[in-house]
């Protein structure tokens, strides 16, 4: 999902859910996840709870971008970051987000726990990509995910205006140009995309990482 309203959530006070998650470090959770949830299992979970082809390909695109970002920011945890991206919209067809956006994110966290894959850091990252649930991004992983989510949809929207509708046709300068056109792909939250700079990655580098990452799985995501 790359259309989120209420960007003022990023300026809210203390979050109102699951405060204890912050007691677990990212490194501790990576080790936990390595022992519990594989990419194959994560993909099975995705297909168990999400059936819409659009949502599935979106999840693959976010996974790819997260893996690309991890190569730059957390090279020892590429698989883990990818899984976070893959499952970020796990509750897309389960929670009533159209009526109550605050349910999007926490419902995914509950699914993971109910399935026996509880992981506080992953759950925090998934929730933080939707600040309306009460969880704001705070860590590098969380900032990466909230930025990668709308970027995937934004790149797809640009690709679809080309005759061949291929991500291979999308140029770096095209992303910059369309970013400034606020009416283009208006649902792609530009403030969230720009949060990538909180990770130390520049906007221009983010564009290159996103394009390269999505090109690598172009056939899989129909682009």
C-alpha positions in Angstrom: 0.0 0.0 0.0 1.5 3.3 -0.9 -1.4 5.7 -0.3 -1.5 6.8 3.3 -3.1 10.0 4.7 -2.4 11.8 7.9 1.3 12.5 7.5 1.0 14.6 10.6 1.2 11.3 12.5 5.0 11.6 12.2 4.8 14.5 14.6 2.7 12.8 17.2 3.7 12.2 20.8 4.5 8.9 22.3 3.0 6.0 20.5 0.1 4.2 22.1 0.9 0.6 21.3 3.4 -2.1 22.2 5.9 0.1 24.0 7.9 -2.9 25.1 9.0 -3.7 21.5 11.7 -1.0 21.8 13.5 -3.2 24.4 14.6 -5.6 21.7 17.5 -4.5 19.5 17.6 -4.9 15.8 20.6 -7.3 16.1 18.8 -9.5 18.6 15.8 -9.7 16.4 17.8 -10.5 13.3 19.3 -13.5 15.1 15.8 -14.6 16.2 14.4 -14.3 12.7 17.3 -16.2 11.2 16.3 -19.2 13.4 12.6 -18.9 12.8 11.3 -17.4 9.5 12.9 -18.1 6.2 12.1 -16.3 3.0 10.2 -19.4 1.7 8.1 -19.4 4.8 7.5 -15.7 4.5 6.3 -16.1 0.9 4.0 -18.9 2.0 2.5 -16.6 4.6 2.1 -13.8 2.0 0.1 -16.1 -0.3 -1.9 -17.5 2.6 -3.2 -14.1 3.6 -3.0 -12.1 0.4 -4.7 -13.2 -2.8 -4.8 -10.1 -5.0 -2.2 -10.1 -7.7 -1.6 -6.4 -7.4 -0.9 -6.6 -3.7 1.4 -9.6 -4.2 3.5 -7.9 -6.9 3.6 -4.8 -4.8 5.0 -6.8 -1.9 7.6 -8.3 -4.1 8.6 -4.9 -5.3 9.0 -3.5 -1.8 11.0 -6.6 -0.9 13.3 -6.0 -3.8 13.9 -2.4 -2.8 14.4 -3.3 0.8 17.0 -5.9 -0.2 18.7 -3.2 -2.3 18.8 -0.8 0.6 20.1 -3.5 3.0 23.1 -4.1 0.7 24.0 -0.5 1.3 22.9 -0.1 5.0 22.9 -3.6 6.5 24.8 -6.0 4.3 24.7 -8.8 6.8 20.9 -8.6 7.0 19.7 -8.5 3.4 17.4 -11.5 3.8 15.8 -10.1 6.9 15.2 -6.6 5.4 13.7 -8.3 2.4 11.3 -10.3 4.5 10.2 -7.1 6.2 9.4 -5.7 2.9 7.7 -8.8 1.6 5.3 -8.9 4.6 4.7 -5.2 5.2 1.2 -5.5 3.8 0.4 -8.9 5.2 -2.9 -7.7 6.5 -4.0 -5.9 3.3 -7.0 -8.2 2.8 -7.6 -9.0 6.5 -7.9 -5.8 8.4 -10.6 -3.1 7.8 -8.1 -0.4 6.8 -10.6 1.4 4.6 -12.8 2.0 7.6 -10.0 2.3 10.2 -6.5 2.9 9.0 -5.1 2.3 12.5 -5.7 -1.4 12.1 -3.2 -1.6 9.2 0.1 -2.8 10.6 -0.9 -4.0 14.1 -3.1 -6.7 12.4 0.0 -7.9 10.5 1.9 -8.1 13.7 -0.8 -10.2 15.3 -0.8 -12.5 12.3 2.9 -13.0 12.7 2.6 -13.8 16.4 -0.4 -16.1 15.8 1.6 -18.0 13.1 4.4 -18.5 15.6 6.8 -15.9 14.0 6.6 -13.1 16.5 9.4 -10.7 16.1 9.3 -7.3 17.8 11.7 -5.5 15.4 9.9 -6.8 12.3 6.5 -6.0 13.8 7.7 -2.5 14.6 9.0 -1.9 11.1 5.7 -3.1 9.6 3.6 -0.9 11.9 5.9 2.1 11.4 5.2 2.1 7.6 1.7 3.3 8.7 2.1 6.0 11.4 -1.6 6.2 11.6 -1.5 3.0 13.7 0.3 4.9 16.4 3.9 3.8 15.6 6.3 6.3 14.1 9.5 5.3 12.3 12.6 5.5 14.6 15.2 3.0 13.4 17.1 2.7 10.1 15.0 -0.3 9.2 11.8 1.5 9.9 12.7 4.6 7.9 13.8 2.4 5.0 10.5 0.5 4.9 8.3 3.6 5.1 10.2 5.1 2.2 10.4 1.9 0.1 6.7 1.3 0.2 5.5 4.4 -1.7 8.6 4.4 -3.9 7.7 1.0 -5.4 4.3 2.3 -6.4 5.7 5.5 -7.7 8.2 3.8 -9.9 5.5 1.5 -11.2 3.3 4.5 -12.0 6.1 6.0 -14.0 6.8 2.8 -15.9 3.1 2.5 -16.9 3.2 5.8 -18.9 5.9 4.4 -21.2 4.7 2.6 -24.4 6.3 -0.7 -23.2 5.2 -0.2 -19.6 8.6 -1.5 -18.5 10.7 -0.4 -15.5 13.7 -0.7 -17.7 12.5 2.3 -19.6 12.3 4.5 -16.5 15.2 6.9 -16.2 16.6 8.5 -13.0 15.7 12.0 -14.3 12.1 10.8 -15.0 11.7 9.9 -11.3 12.9 13.3 -10.3 10.7 15.1 -12.8 7.6 13.2 -11.8 8.3 13.6 -8.1 7.9 17.4 -8.5 4.6 16.9 -10.3 2.4 16.6 -7.2 -0.7 15.6 -9.3 1.2 12.6 -10.7 0.7 9.4 -8.7 -0.7 11.6 -5.9 -1.3 8.6 -3.7 2.4 8.0 -3.4 3.4 9.8 -0.2 6.3 12.0 -1.1 7.0 12.9 2.5 7.4 9.2 3.3 9.7 8.6 0.3 11.9 11.5 1.4 12.3 9.9 4.8 15.0 7.7 3.2 17.4 10.5 4.0 17.0 9.6 7.7 19.0 6.5 6.9 21.9 8.4 5.4 21.0 7.5 1.8 20.4 10.5 -0.4 17.3 10.9 -2.5 19.3 10.4 -5.7 20.9 7.3 -4.5 17.5 6.0 -3.4 16.2 6.4 -6.9 19.1 4.4 -8.3 18.6 1.6 -5.8 14.9 1.4 -6.3 15.2 1.3 -10.1 18.0 -1.3 -10.1 16.2 -3.5 -7.5 12.8 -3.5 -9.4 14.6 -4.1 -12.7 16.1 -7.3 -11.2 12.6 -8.7 -10.7 10.8 -7.0 -13.6 9.3 -10.2 -14.9 8.1 -11.3 -11.5 6.2 -8.0 -11.0 5.0 -7.6 -14.5 7.1 -4.6 -15.4 
